[in-house]
Amino acid sequence: MKKLSYLLAISLFVLSVFTNVNAQTKGKFAHIDSQALITSMPEKEAAQKKLQEEASTLETELVAMQDEMQKKYKDYLAKKETLTDLVKQSKETELQDLQTRIQTFQSTAQEQLEKKEAELLQPIIDKAKKAIEEIAKEKGYIYVLDVSLGVILYFSSESEDLLPLVKKKLGIV
């Protein structure tokens, strides 16, 4: 009987500790869809436009290189039968070199666009993060979960969505 009383006392103590912790943290969790926030920011549209301009410039250059390749290849095919072996080999080497330059340009352009995108988005991400942190501090939240990452398996409707508050703070309608 003494053991049962002791077990009951410990159980009640543990239960009261968890209840107390739960009561203290209630309302201290919030969530936000950071992708929706960033997408709604006017700076994102401007960054996207700059990135599109950069991509368009690079694509124009790539098309010019591909046109040059096509022209030289057609010229080679038209004259192939009349060329000497040495000239034929020289033209084939030239075409292979041009193909290599095109492939190098494509991969370099892709890397350049990715770097430019990161460069343009970082200030926007920083601004969004700062606004989220300010709202979380003002409201007394200890955690803000980002639901856009797809890692959160469940969140209750009692968890406050900070998206409207952060949008308001950033002046986004």
Backbone as CSV, one residue per row, in Angstrom:
resi,resn,N_x,N_y,N_z,CA_x,CA_y,CA_z,C_x,C_y,C_z
1,MET,0.824,-1.190,0.000,0.000,0.000,0.000,0.869,1.255,0.000
2,LYS,1.974,1.187,0.760,2.876,2.320,0.825,3.474,2.597,-0.554
3,LYS,3.809,1.506,-1.295,4.361,1.652,-2.641,3.343,2.305,-3.568
4,LEU,2.088,1.912,-3.428,1.041,2.462,-4.278,0.857,3.950,-4.012
5,SER,0.886,4.344,-2.754,0.767,5.758,-2.397,1.957,6.542,-2.944
6,TYR,3.129,5.937,-2.829,4.353,6.572,-3.329,4.274,6.743,-4.850
7,LEU,3.848,5.697,-5.567,3.698,5.750,-7.025,2.658,6.785,-7.435
8,LEU,1.560,6.840,-6.690,0.511,7.805,-6.985,1.023,9.228,-6.778
9,ALA,1.786,9.456,-5.749,2.336,10.785,-5.471,3.299,11.210,-6.577
10,ILE,4.155,10.289,-7.013,5.103,10.596,-8.091,4.340,10.881,-9.384
11,SER,3.337,10.075,-9.671,2.539,10.271,-10.888,1.860,11.632,-10.887
12,LEU,1.285,12.001,-9.747,0.631,13.305,-9.647,1.644,14.439,-9.805
13,PHE,2.826,14.275,-9.245,3.878,15.288,-9.369,4.291,15.464,-10.834
14,VAL,4.553,14.337,-11.511,4.954,14.386,-12.924,3.842,15.011,-13.759
15,LEU,2.611,14.623,-13.499,1.475,15.176,-14.231,1.362,16.682,-14.005
16,SER,1.557,17.123,-12.767,1.458,18.561,-12.491,2.596,19.333,-13.160
17,VAL,3.786,18.732,-13.229,4.912,19.388,-13.909,4.592,19.555,-15.393
18,PHE,4.117,18.491,-16.043,3.787,18.568,-17.472,2.627,19.526,-17.725
19,THR,1.653,19.531,-16.826,0.527,20.446,-16.979,1.006,21.880,-16.843
20,ASN,1.892,22.126,-15.895,2.442,23.458,-15.681,3.256,23.904,-16.894
21,VAL,4.089,23.017,-17.426,4.889,23.335,-18.614,3.966,23.616,-19.788
22,ASN,2.940,22.787,-19.943,1.999,22.969,-21.044,1.267,24.305,-20.913
23,ALA,0.870,24.657,-19.705,0.165,25.919,-19.495,1.075,27.105,-19.781
24,GLN,2.345,26.980,-19.417,3.280,28.078,-19.644,3.590,28.265,-21.123
25,THR,3.612,27.177,-21.886,3.989,27.288,-23.298,2.794,27.455,-24.217
26,LYS,1.588,27.347,-23.688,0.401,27.482,-24.532,0.420,28.861,-25.188
27,GLY,0.241,28.867,-26.502,0.239,30.131,-27.222,1.627,30.631,-27.563
28,LYS,2.638,29.860,-27.258,4.013,30.287,-27.516,4.549,29.745,-28.833
29,PHE,3.724,29.012,-29.541,4.121,28.458,-30.835,3.305,29.131,-31.927
30,ALA,3.955,29.414,-33.025,3.255,29.985,-34.178,3.846,29.362,-35.432
31,HIS,3.200,29.615,-36.535,3.706,29.093,-37.804,3.580,30.161,-38.883
32,ILE,4.342,29.976,-39.949,4.281,30.888,-41.088,4.689,30.131,-42.346
33,ASP,4.138,30.540,-43.449,4.543,30.017,-44.754,5.499,31.052,-45.340
34,SER,6.788,30.847,-45.138,7.778,31.846,-45.555,7.811,32.021,-47.069
35,GLN,7.533,30.952,-47.811,7.511,31.072,-49.276,6.366,31.981,-49.725
36,ALA,5.213,31.842,-49.098,4.081,32.711,-49.431,4.414,34.160,-49.090
37,LEU,5.101,34.364,-47.972,5.500,35.716,-47.578,6.454,36.311,-48.604
38,ILE,7.507,35.591,-48.927,8.517,36.097,-49.863,7.905,36.336,-51.240
39,THR,7.038,35.443,-51.678,6.383,35.601,-52.976,5.520,36.858,-53.013
40,SER,4.932,37.221,-51.886,4.055,38.391,-51.847,4.813,39.708,-51.690
41,MET,6.104,39.647,-51.445,6.893,40.869,-51.266,7.187,41.505,-52.629
42,PRO,6.996,42.832,-52.749,7.253,43.502,-54.030,8.706,43.355,-54.493
43,GLU,9.621,43.258,-53.558,11.036,43.100,-53.904,11.283,41.807,-54.676
44,LYS,10.485,40.788,-54.399,10.639,39.499,-55.075,10.355,39.647,-56.565
45,GLU,9.323,40.403,-56.893,8.972,40.616,-58.296,10.087,41.372,-59.019
46,ALA,10.650,42.387,-58.374,11.746,43.150,-58.975,12.974,42.264,-59.173
47,ALA,13.260,41.423,-58.192,14.403,40.504,-58.301,14.174,39.507,-59.430
48,GLN,12.949,39.024,-59.543,12.615,38.071,-60.601,12.791,38.713,-61.972
49,LYS,12.418,39.981,-62.081,12.558,40.708,-63.346,14.037,40.853,-63.718
50,LYS,14.876,41.220,-62.740,16.321,41.343,-62.995,16.915,40.001,-63.413
51,LEU,16.487,38.956,-62.756,16.983,37.620,-63.077,16.555,37.215,-64.488
52,GLN,15.332,37.553,-64.840,14.831,37.241,-66.183,15.619,38.003,-67.246
53,GLU,15.963,39.255,-66.961,16.767,40.046,-67.900,18.139,39.411,-68.099
54,GLU,18.733,38.990,-67.009,20.045,38.327,-67.069,19.953,37.040,-67.888
55,ALA,18.915,36.273,-67.639,18.725,35.013,-68.366,18.506,35.274,-69.852
56,SER,17.771,36.315,-70.160,17.505,36.662,-71.557,18.794,37.045,-72.285
57,THR,19.648,37.810,-71.627,20.938,38.195,-72.213,21.791,36.966,-72.486
58,LEU,21.853,36.075,-71.521,22.648,34.858,-71.689,22.066,33.961,-72.780
59,GLU,20.749,33.896,-72.846,20.113,33.061,-73.863,20.375,33.611,-75.266
60,THR,20.376,34.929,-75.400,20.681,35.551,-76.695,22.079,35.160,-77.152
61,GLU,23.017,35.198,-76.232,24.400,34.808,-76.552,24.475,33.329,-76.930
62,LEU,23.765,32.494,-76.202,23.761,31.062,-76.492,23.166,30.776,-77.871
63,VAL,22.078,31.431,-78.192,21.439,31.241,-79.501,22.393,31.667,-80.616
64,ALA,23.121,32.760,-80.408,24.089,33.212,-81.413,25.181,32.158,-81.616
65,MET,25.640,31.573,-80.520,26.665,30.526,-80.620,26.117,29.293,-81.342
66,GLN,24.886,28.922,-81.031,24.275,27.756,-81.676,24.029,28.008,-83.167
67,ASP,23.632,29.236,-83.502,23.447,29.591,-84.916,24.766,29.496,-85.675
68,GLU,25.827,29.987,-85.041,27.157,29.899,-85.656,27.539,28.437,-85.880
69,MET,27.251,27.604,-84.894,27.549,26.177,-84.998,26.774,25.553,-86.161
70,GLN,25.493,25.856,-86.252,24.657,25.311,-87.330,25.174,25.755,-88.699
71,LYS,25.516,27.029,-88.808,26.006,27.569,-90.079,27.299,26.867,-90.496
72,LYS,28.219,26.741,-89.558,29.501,26.100,-89.872,29.310,24.617,-90.196
73,TYR,28.381,23.976,-89.509,28.134,22.560,-89.766,27.522,22.360,-91.156
74,LYS,26.546,23.196,-91.505,25.937,23.109,-92.844,26.974,23.385,-93.928
75,ASP,27.814,24.379,-93.685,28.878,24.706,-94.639,29.831,23.523,-94.799
76,TYR,30.155,22.906,-93.674,31.044,21.741,-93.699,30.412,20.601,-94.501
77,LEU,29.132,20.323,-94.238,28.448,19.241,-94.957,28.371,19.514,-96.462
78,ALA,28.141,20.771,-96.817,28.026,21.125,-98.237,29.351,20.951,-98.975
79,LYS,30.456,21.211,-98.283,31.772,21.168,-98.928,32.573,19.912,-98.591
80,LYS,32.021,19.052,-97.777,32.741,17.890,-97.253,33.397,17.051,-98.347
81,GLU,32.700,16.799,-99.414,33.210,15.928,-100.485,34.381,16.548,-101.241
82,THR,34.465,17.866,-101.257,35.525,18.534,-102.025,36.728,18.916,-101.171
83,LEU,36.627,18.742,-99.869,37.721,19.139,-98.974,38.797,18.057,-98.911
84,THR,40.015,18.519,-98.731,41.107,17.571,-98.515,40.981,17.015,-97.105
85,ASP,41.656,15.925,-96.847,41.594,15.294,-95.522,42.075,16.247,-94.430
86,LEU,43.109,17.003,-94.705,43.655,17.936,-93.721,42.644,19.043,-93.400
87,VAL,42.032,19.625,-94.426,41.034,20.681,-94.226,39.793,20.101,-93.544
88,LYS,39.399,18.903,-93.941,38.250,18.226,-93.340,38.491,18.028,-91.839
89,GLN,39.672,17.552,-91.503,40.024,17.329,-90.096,40.033,18.657,-89.336
90,SER,40.535,19.696,-89.958,40.571,21.021,-89.345,39.156,21.533,-89.073
91,LYS,38.256,21.372,-90.039,36.859,21.814,-89.875,36.155,21.008,-88.778
92,GLU,36.405,19.712,-88.720,35.797,18.862,-87.690,36.285,19.264,-86.303
93,THR,37.567,19.548,-86.199,38.134,20.003,-84.923,37.514,21.341,-84.519
94,GLU,37.355,22.221,-85.492,36.737,23.526,-85.230,35.299,23.347,-84.728
95,LEU,34.552,22.445,-85.344,33.176,22.177,-84.917,33.129,21.574,-83.509
96,GLN,34.045,20.669,-83.221,34.103,20.068,-81.883,34.452,21.119,-80.833
97,ASP,35.393,21.994,-81.175,35.770,23.066,-80.245,34.591,24.005,-79.985
98,LEU,33.873,24.327,-81.037,32.706,25.198,-80.891,31.630,24.518,-80.037
99,GLN,31.437,23.222,-80.230,30.471,22.476,-79.419,30.888,22.483,-77.947
100,THR,32.166,22.319,-77.694,32.685,22.362,-76.319,32.469,23.746,-75.709
101,ARG,32.718,24.795,-76.483,32.499,26.163,-75.995,31.028,26.386,-75.648
102,ILE,30.140,25.852,-76.477,28.699,25.996,-76.218,28.319,25.284,-74.919
103,GLN,28.808,24.076,-74.725,28.503,23.325,-73.500,29.068,24.027,-72.268
104,THR,30.281,24.538,-72.389,30.897,25.271,-71.279,30.091,26.527,-70.970
105,PHE,29.686,27.229,-72.014,28.889,28.441,-71.830,27.576,28.118,-71.121
106,GLN,26.913,27.038,-71.523,25.640,26.655,-70.902,25.807,26.388,-69.407
107,SER,26.818,25.620,-69.052,26.996,25.301,-67.627,27.423,26.535,-66.836
108,THR,28.281,27.355,-67.415,28.710,28.583,-66.738,27.533,29.545,-66.582
109,ALA,26.710,29.644,-67.615,25.540,30.524,-67.556,24.573,30.058,-66.470
110,GLN,24.373,28.749,-66.365,23.482,28.208,-65.335,24.009,28.542,-63.941
111,GLU,25.298,28.353,-63.745,25.912,28.680,-62.450,25.781,30.171,-62.158
112,GLN,25.998,30.989,-63.173,25.909,32.438,-63.015,24.488,32.856,-62.635
113,LEU,23.498,32.239,-63.261,22.104,32.558,-62.933,21.748,32.135,-61.509
114,GLU,22.227,30.976,-61.094,21.964,30.514,-59.727,22.610,31.448,-58.710
115,LYS,23.823,31.885,-59.003,24.531,32.813,-58.109,23.799,34.153,-58.053
116,LYS,23.358,34.636,-59.198,22.635,35.908,-59.270,21.314,35.812,-58.508
117,GLU,20.621,34.683,-58.649,19.359,34.493,-57.940,19.582,34.535,-56.426
118,ALA,20.610,33.845,-55.964,20.919,33.851,-54.526,21.272,35.264,-54.063
119,GLU,22.031,35.965,-54.875,22.447,37.334,-54.558,21.237,38.268,-54.475
120,LEU,20.287,38.103,-55.379,19.098,38.955,-55.390,18.110,38.589,-54.290
121,LEU,18.014,37.305,-53.960,17.028,36.860,-52.973,17.480,37.039,-51.524
122,GLN,18.777,37.013,-51.272,19.257,37.057,-49.891,18.758,38.282,-49.116
123,PRO,18.821,39.499,-49.680,18.287,40.645,-48.927,16.782,40.523,-48.652
124,ILE,16.053,39.913,-49.568,14.611,39.728,-49.388,14.359,38.722,-48.268
125,ILE,15.111,37.640,-48.279,14.996,36.620,-47.228,15.357,37.218,-45.872
126,ASP,16.424,38.010,-45.844,16.845,38.647,-44.589,15.767,39.592,-44.057
127,LYS,15.155,40.369,-44.952,14.097,41.298,-44.545,12.900,40.533,-43.983
128,ALA,12.510,39.454,-44.650,11.384,38.640,-44.187,11.703,38.018,-42.829
129,LYS,12.909,37.480,-42.703,13.314,36.844,-41.448,13.305,37.854,-40.299
130,LYS,13.796,39.058,-40.568,13.828,40.095,-39.531,12.406,40.451,-39.087
131,ALA,11.494,40.592,-40.047,10.106,40.922,-39.708,9.458,39.790,-38.907
132,ILE,9.733,38.551,-39.293,9.196,37.398,-38.558,9.719,37.409,-37.124
133,GLU,11.016,37.647,-36.970,11.615,37.690,-35.630,11.005,38.808,-34.788
134,GLU,10.797,39.978,-35.384,10.225,41.102,-34.639,8.805,40.791,-34.171
135,ILE,7.990,40.231,-35.061,6.612,39.870,-34.686,6.633,38.793,-33.604
136,ALA,7.495,37.800,-33.749,7.577,36.719,-32.761,7.964,37.268,-31.390
137,LYS,8.921,38.184,-31.362,9.327,38.787,-30.081,8.201,39.629,-29.494
138,GLU,7.540,40.427,-30.346,6.432,41.260,-29.870,5.315,40.415,-29.271
139,LYS,5.033,39.276,-29.887,3.935,38.414,-29.448,4.365,37.392,-28.398
140,GLY,5.661,37.314,-28.105,6.149,36.406,-27.073,6.242,34.949,-27.480
141,TYR,6.441,34.679,-28.747,6.559,33.297,-29.205,7.961,32.771,-28.956
142,ILE,8.024,31.499,-28.572,9.333,30.884,-28.377,9.760,30.099,-29.610
143,TYR,8.807,29.698,-30.432,9.099,28.991,-31.687,8.170,29.498,-32.779
144,VAL,8.726,29.661,-33.972,7.922,29.919,-35.162,8.328,28.856,-36.170
145,LEU,7.375,28.037,-36.555,7.640,26.940,-37.480,7.320,27.375,-38.905
146,ASP,8.186,27.008,-39.836,7.982,27.348,-41.245,7.286,26.181,-41.929
147,VAL,6.020,26.347,-42.261,5.248,25.263,-42.868,5.543,25.094,-44.356
148,SER,6.240,26.034,-44.960,6.537,25.921,-46.396,7.610,24.878,-46.679
149,LEU,8.354,24.492,-45.667,9.429,23.524,-45.858,8.913,22.097,-45.960
150,GLY,7.678,21.885,-45.584,7.081,20.564,-45.707,7.555,19.561,-44.667
151,VAL,8.235,20.020,-43.635,8.758,19.127,-42.610,7.757,18.965,-41.470
152,ILE,6.924,19.947,-41.257,5.946,19.914,-40.180,4.830,18.945,-40.582
153,LEU,4.665,17.899,-39.812,3.646,16.909,-40.134,2.260,17.343,-39.676
154,TYR,2.222,18.132,-38.625,0.938,18.565,-38.090,1.145,19.833,-37.293
155,PHE,0.192,20.746,-37.413,0.117,21.846,-36.474,-1.349,22.152,-36.232
156,SER,-1.650,22.483,-35.015,-3.024,22.708,-34.598,-3.519,24.051,-35.113
157,SER,-4.817,24.157,-35.239,-5.402,25.445,-35.627,-5.214,26.475,-34.513
158,GLU,-4.837,26.006,-33.325,-4.548,26.913,-32.221,-3.207,27.615,-32.412
159,SER,-2.352,27.064,-33.264,-1.081,27.701,-33.575,-1.379,28.923,-34.435
160,GLU,-0.868,30.067,-34.027,-1.174,31.304,-34.750,-0.365,31.405,-36.035
161,ASP,-1.044,31.765,-37.112,-0.392,31.993,-38.401,0.108,33.434,-38.408
162,LEU,1.419,33.615,-38.476,2.005,34.949,-38.433,2.023,35.648,-39.787
163,LEU,1.676,34.949,-40.851,1.751,35.540,-42.191,1.004,36.874,-42.289
164,PRO,-0.247,36.972,-41.840,-0.940,38.265,-41.942,-0.255,39.379,-41.135
165,LEU,0.262,39.042,-39.963,0.928,40.048,-39.130,2.234,40.527,-39.759
166,VAL,2.997,39.600,-40.313,4.275,39.959,-40.935,4.029,40.760,-42.210
167,LYS,3.026,40.356,-42.982,2.684,41.121,-44.189,2.309,42.556,-43.814
168,LYS,1.524,42.691,-42.748,1.118,44.024,-42.298,2.344,44.837,-41.890
169,LYS,3.258,44.205,-41.175,4.471,44.891,-40.730,5.309,45.358,-41.917
170,LEU,5.329,44.559,-42.985,6.107,44.902,-44.180,5.328,45.800,-45.144
171,GLY,4.072,46.101,-44.811,3.272,46.971,-45.666,2.744,46.291,-46.912
172,ILE,2.580,44.979,-46.844,2.071,44.214,-47.983,0.580,44.001,-47.781
173,VAL,-0.190,44.331,-48.774,-1.646,44.186,-48.670,-2.065,42.789,-49.012
